[in-house]
Amino acid sequence: MWKRIRITILLLILATIALETWRAQRAATSWRDTLQVAIYPVNGDASAAAAQRIATLERDSFAEIEQFLADEVKRYGVATLQPVRLNLQPPLNTAPPSPPQRAGVLDSVLWSLNLRWWAWRLPTPAIRPNVRLFVIYHDGKTGKVPASHGLQRGHIAIAHVFADRAMQQANAVVIAHELLHTLGATDKYDPASLEPVYPQGYAEPHATPRLPQRFCELMAGRLPGVSGPPEQPRSLSQCLIGEQTAREIGLLRR
């Protein structure tokens, strides 16, 4: 008897969580209301450069991401007054939990749950967010930063970027890429070679000639050229949201 009751309660809890997850995803990709994104700056390497960059951040520091997404939403014929709003939050003194070094399924699941629990305990912003996005700044003297991540479940993204102000436009590409992951967008590149996958990784797959491409598909992260390795876009002005990505995030329904 008690065993059946416990199982019933557990099933009810799981069903409630699944329903709330579905509702959150549907609300985030309906594009009827403004998608509210809370931006949390973090000093990723305790460097003076990262601290200085974070101190100079303003809400307008992320305006180009809002504008890019507004332009793309409009290009797909969706009428929303302000599709996305990025709300800058006070800097955090602690970084989100680091992902596992191993790529095991169990380790990844445990990290995801730990990250969601960590984010859930943060103070709720004045404007309740649909997405929490942690922008982690690094001095970047080595020219490298850790890999970024975006989770659809929990609507949490972690973007590792450079503290150099000159990298702001390139950083915006990384932030926008991870933001779209939280809405259900998938990567459109070969993880081994980093080459955009044709046709879904091409912003204009039907262009003649096919190469060079004029724009980078945001979720491919690289701009295919005629020769040599594909280049990373320097700004969102070189990027578009392709049709498959648009379907994944609800901009195309057919």
ROFIMAR-600488 format. One record per residue (C-alpha): residue in three letters; x, y negated, z. Coordinates in steps of 0.1 Angstrom, whole numbers, plus 2048, in hexadecimal, padded with zeros to 3 digits. Each point is the difference from the previous one (the first is absolute). Last residue first. Layout:
ALAXYZ
...
***
This chain:
ARG83B70C662
ARG8007ED820
LEU81D7E97FA
LEU80C7E881B
GLY7FB81C81B
ILE82480580C
GLU8078207ED
ARG7EE7F47E1
ALA8167E17FE
THR81F816805
GLN7F58147E2
GLU7FA7E17EC
GLY8217EF807
ILE8057E4819
LEU8187E67F1
CYS8237F4808
GLN81A7E77F2
SER7F07E2811
LEU802816820
SER8257F8802
ARG82280D7F8
PRO7F38207F1
GLN81781E805
GLU81180A7E0
PRO7FD8217ED
PRO8218127F9
GLY8117F97DF
SER7F07FC7DE
VAL7DF7F47F2
GLY7F27F4821
PRO7E880D81A
LEU7F97E781D
ARG801812822
GLY7EA80281E
ALA7E981A7F2
MET7E47F5818
LEU8027DC7F3
GLU7FF8097DB
CYS81D7EB7F3
PHE7F97E87E4
ARG80D7F87DD
GLN8088247F8
PRO81D8067E9
LEU7F68187F3
ARG7DF80E7F4
PRO8027EF7DF
THR7E37FB7FE
ALA7EF7FD822
HIS7E881B80A
PRO810807822
GLU7FF7DB80B
ALA808800825
TYR8128217FC
GLY80181981E
GLN7DF8107F6
PRO80C8087DD
TYR81C80A805
VAL812804821
PRO8167E380A
GLU82480C806
LEU80B802824
SER81581E7F5
ALA7F881981C
PRO7E07F080D
ASP7F17FD7DD
TYR7EB7E17FF
LYS7DB7F7803
ASP7FC7FF826
THR7DD80480C
ALA7E67E6808
GLY7E880881C
LEU7F97DF811
THR81D804818
HIS8178067E3
LEU7F57DF7F1
LEU8107EE81E
GLU8208137FA
HIS8037F37DD
ALA7F67DC80A
ILE81C80081B
VAL81A80D7E8
VAL7F77E77E4
ALA7FF7E481A
ASN82480880A
ALA80C7F97DD
GLN7EF7DD803
GLN80F7FA822
MET82380C7F7
ALA80F7DD7FF
ARG7F57FB824
ASP81981B80A
ALA7F081681B
PHE7FD81E7E9
VAL7E2817802
HIS7F3820810
ALA7DB8027FB
ILE7EB816818
ALA7DC8057F8
ILE7E280B815
HIS7DD8077F4
GLY7FA81B81A
ARG7FE81B7E6
GLN80C7EF7E0
LEU8247FE80C
GLY81A7E97F0
HIS825806804
SER8217ED7FA
ALA8228117FD
PRO81C7F1814
VAL8137E17F4
LYS81E7FD7E9
GLY8167E47F2
THR81A80781B
LYS7FD7DD80D
GLY7DA806803
ASP7FA7EA81F
HIS7E0814804
TYR7DB7F6804
ILE7E4818808
VAL7DE7F67F3
PHE7E5814813
LEU7DF8007EE
ARG7E0807813
VAL7E28057E9
ASN7DB7F9804
PRO8087E6819
ARG7EB7F081C
ILE8047DB7FD
ALA80B7F4823
PRO81A81C800
THR7FB81F816
PRO81C805818
LEU81681E7F6
ARG7F682280E
TRP7F180C7DF
ALA8227FA7EF
TRP812818817
TRP7E481A7FD
ARG8017FD7DA
LEU8258047FF
ASN7FF81E817
LEU7E68117EA
SER8147F97E1
TRP81F80D810
LEU7EF82080B
VAL7F38057DD
SER8227FA7F0
ASP811818818
LEU7E581B7F9
VAL8047FC7DA
GLY826802801
ALA8147E47EF
ARG81C7FF819
GLN80D7DF80C
PRO7DF7F8811
PRO7F17DE7FC
SER80A7E5819
PRO7E77F4819
PRO7F67DC7FB
ALA8197E580A
THR8007EF822
ASN8017DB808
LEU7E47F77E8
PRO7FD7DF7EE
PRO7DF7ED805
GLN7E68077E5
LEU7FD7F37DC
ASN7DE8067F0
LEU80180C7DC
ARG7DF7FB7EF
VAL7F48157E3
PRO7E47FF7E7
GLN7F77DB805
LEU7E07F77ED
THR7FA8237F4
ALA7F38077DD
VAL81081F7F2
GLY8067FE7DB
TYR8218147FF
ARG8147E07F9
LYS7EF7F081E
VAL80D81A817
GLU8237FC7F0
ASP8007DA804
ALA7F5803825
LEU81A81A806
PHE81B7EA7F2
GLN7F37E2813
GLU800811821
ILE82380E7FA
GLU80C7DD7F6
ALA7F27F1820
PHE816815817
SER8167E480D
ASP7E17EB801
ARG7F780E822
GLU8227F380D
LEU821811805
THR81D7EA80C
ALA807812821
ILE7FF8227ED
ARG81C7F57EA
GLN8157F481D
ALA7FB821813
ALA8098147E1
ALA8207ED7FB
ALA809801825
SER7FE8267FE
ALA7ED817818
ASP7FF81A7E3
GLY7DB8027F8
ASN7F47DF80D
VAL7DB8057FC
PRO7E57EA7EF
TYR7DC80C805
ILE7E87F87E3
ALA7DB806807
VAL7ED8077E0
GLN7DB7F77FC
LEU7F080C7E0
THR7E77E57F7
ASP7DD80F7F9
ARG7F08117E3
TRP8218107F5
SER7F2822809
THR82380D805
ALA8067F8825
ALA7DB80680A
ARG8018227F0
GLN820809811
ALA7F37F5822
ARG7DF8127FB
TRP8128207F7
THR8187FE81E
GLU7E27F9817
LEU7EE81F7F2
ALA81F816804
ILE8057F3824
THR7DC807808
ALA8018237F1
LEU820808814
ILE7EF7F4820
LEU7E08147F9
LEU81581F7F8
LEU8137FC821
ILE7DF7FD813
THR7F281F7EF
ILE820814808
ARG7FE7F5824
ILE7DB80A802
ARG8078227F0
LYS81C807819
TRP7E97F581D
MET7E681A7F5
***
